[in-house]
Amino acid sequence: MDGRLHDPGTARVSVLDHGLTVGDGVFETVKAVHGRPFALTRHLDRLAASARGLGLPAPDIDEVRRACAAVLDAHPVPLGRLRVTFTGGVSPLGSDRGDAPPTLVVALGAASPRPDTTAVVTVPWTRNERGALVGLKTTSYAENVVALARAREQGASEALLSNTSGRLCEGTGSNVFVVLDGRLCTPPVASGCLAGITRALVAEWTGAVETELPMDVLDRAEEVFLTSSLRDVQAVHRVDSRELPEVPGPVTAKAMRVFAERAASDLDP
């Protein structure tokens, strides 16, 4: 913060920061392995695109890179969650932005490897594929908090949402892939889902097809898996009350293997 390192317990952001008062901010979550970030260039490109879409000033990408390096050097961990947050800065109490510069915070927390498989649930709430924030990774995450809490109540680690057209969209913090007749598919960005970094890499490296999918595809898919920066590729063994027969299935297992191999060979693909 403010161009220098702080202890997390003493770092402070103004109570008038627009990121706090109205959720006016964007962020990225980057996986860090032994002090080195994964796919940082792609993440920073998306940070800049999200800021542009929200009408925020362009972040100084070189400054963000320096901040990431400083934080990682100061506290290297075997597996970390590197969080870059960029907000509208100190502003009046309301939706209007003030004249203060944006706030940049780069923070690091230790993470634990995710299990190879997980359970998911569907929830009754929808993503608005025509909303002003579609495709932007903003700090306005309260909907995700509510949906994820519902998933936790039902013994799952993720909640899957449809869009307003009843099509499969995404998870609260992940993208979803399904296997139909041996073919690997994922919802298109036009569905309202976030253009996930891991999603893009998996699609590139496996040849997955973007296609609109009805929600009931989850009742008949041969395989289902999630992708995100910290999940990588994670097989799904249960959707609501449906137990999938073979987990991970052959297509998912191949995607997991390919992603692990390609990611290990290039930390900034």
Residue pairs with C-beta under 8 A, 6 or more apart in sequence:
1 11
1 13
1 103
1 104
1 105
1 106
3 63
3 67
5 70
5 71
5 74
8 107
11 105
11 107
13 19
13 20
13 103
13 105
14 20
14 90
14 103
15 21
16 90
16 91
16 92
16 93
17 87
17 88
17 89
17 90
17 91
17 103
18 24
18 25
18 87
18 88
18 89
18 90
18 91
18 97
18 98
19 25
19 85
19 87
19 88
19 103
19 139
20 87
21 91
21 93
22 94
22 95
23 138
23 139
23 140
23 141
23 142
24 54
24 56
24 87
24 88
24 91
24 95
24 97
24 139
25 54
25 56
25 85
25 86
25 87
25 88
25 103
25 138
25 139
26 47
26 50
26 51
26 54
26 56
26 85
26 86
26 87
26 136
26 137
26 138
26 139
27 47
27 83
27 84
27 85
27 86
27 137
27 138
27 139
28 43
28 44
28 46
28 47
28 83
28 84
28 137
29 81
29 82
29 83
29 229
29 230
30 37
30 38
30 39
30 40
30 43
30 68
30 81
30 82
30 83
30 84
30 229
31 37
31 38
31 39
31 79
31 80
31 81
31 82
31 111
31 229
31 230
31 232
32 38
32 72
32 77
32 79
32 80
32 81
32 82
32 108
33 78
33 79
33 80
33 267
34 76
34 77
34 78
35 72
35 73
35 76
35 77
35 80
36 72
36 267
37 43
37 68
37 72
37 82
37 267
37 268
38 229
38 263
38 267
38 268
39 197
39 198
39 201
39 229
39 267
39 268
39 269
40 65
40 68
40 268
41 268
42 197
42 200
42 268
42 269
43 84
43 197
43 229
44 59
44 61
44 64
44 65
44 84
46 137
46 195
46 197
47 59
47 61
47 64
47 84
47 86
47 137
48 58
48 59
48 61
49 136
50 136
50 137
50 138
51 57
51 58
51 59
51 86
52 58
53 133
53 135
53 136
54 133
54 136
54 138
56 86
56 87
56 88
56 102
57 101
57 102
59 86
59 102
59 104
63 104
64 84
64 86
64 104
64 106
67 84
67 104
67 106
68 82
68 84
68 106
70 106
71 82
71 106
71 107
71 108
72 80
72 82
72 108
75 108
77 108
77 110
77 111
78 110
79 110
79 111
79 112
79 113
80 108
80 109
80 110
80 111
81 108
81 109
81 110
81 111
81 230
82 106
82 107
82 108
83 105
83 106
83 107
83 108
83 109
84 104
84 105
84 106
85 103
85 104
85 105
85 106
85 107
85 139
86 102
86 103
86 104
87 102
87 103
87 139
88 97
88 98
88 102
88 103
89 97
89 98
89 100
89 101
89 102
89 103
90 98
90 100
90 103
91 97
91 98
91 100
92 98
111 230
114 230
114 231
114 232
114 234
115 234
116 234
116 235
116 248
116 256
117 234
117 235
117 236
117 237
117 247
117 248
118 156
118 157
118 158
118 226
118 234
118 235
118 236
118 237
119 155
119 156
119 157
119 236
119 237
119 238
119 239
120 151
120 156
120 157
120 158
120 159
120 160
120 171
120 224
120 226
120 236
120 238
120 239
120 240
121 150
121 151
121 154
121 156
121 158
121 159
121 160
121 239
121 240
122 159
122 160
122 161
122 162
122 215
122 218
122 239
122 240
123 147
123 150
123 151
123 159
123 160
123 161
125 143
125 146
125 147
125 161
126 161
126 162
126 163
126 164
126 169
127 134
127 161
127 162
127 163
127 164
127 169
127 170
127 191
127 192
127 193
128 134
128 163
128 164
128 192
129 163
129 164
129 165
129 169
129 190
129 191
129 192
130 164
130 192
131 192
133 140
134 192
135 189
135 192
135 194
135 195
137 194
143 172
144 172
144 173
145 172
147 159
147 161
147 172
148 158
148 159
148 172
148 173
150 159
151 157
151 158
151 159
151 172
156 238
158 171
158 172
158 173
158 174
158 226
159 171
159 172
160 168
160 169
160 170
160 171
160 176
160 218
160 239
161 169
161 170
161 171
161 172
162 168
162 169
162 215
163 169
163 191
163 192
164 192
166 214
166 215
167 187
167 191
167 212
167 213
167 214
167 215
168 176
168 178
168 187
168 191
168 213
168 214
168 215
168 217
168 218
169 187
169 191
169 192
169 193
170 176
170 187
170 191
170 192
170 193
170 194
170 196
171 226
171 228
173 228
174 196
174 226
174 227
174 228
174 231
174 234
175 186
175 187
175 193
175 194
175 196
175 198
175 199
175 226
175 227
175 228
176 186
176 187
176 224
176 225
176 226
176 227
177 184
177 185
177 186
177 202
177 208
177 224
177 225
177 226
177 227
177 255
178 184
178 185
178 186
178 213
178 217
178 218
178 221
178 223
178 224
179 185
179 221
179 222
179 223
179 224
179 249
179 251
179 252
180 217
180 220
180 221
180 222
181 222
182 222
182 251
183 209
184 206
184 207
184 208
184 209
184 251
184 255
185 208
185 209
185 210
185 211
185 213
186 199
186 203
186 208
186 209
186 210
186 211
187 193
187 210
187 211
187 212
187 213
188 210
188 211
188 212
189 195
189 210
191 212
196 227
196 228
196 229
197 229
198 227
198 228
198 229
198 231
198 232
198 233
198 259
199 227
201 259
201 262
201 263
201 269
202 208
202 227
202 233
202 255
202 259
203 210
205 255
205 258
205 259
205 262
206 254
206 255
206 258
208 255
218 224
218 239
218 240
218 242
219 239
219 242
221 244
222 244
222 249
222 251
223 235
223 236
223 244
223 246
223 247
223 248
223 249
223 250
223 251
223 252
224 235
224 236
224 239
224 244
225 233
225 234
225 235
225 236
225 248
225 252
225 255
225 256
226 233
226 234
226 236
227 233
227 234
228 234
232 256
232 259
232 260
232 263
233 252
233 255
233 256
233 259
235 247
235 248
235 249
235 252
235 253
235 256
236 244
236 247
237 243
237 244
237 247
238 244
248 256
262 269
263 269
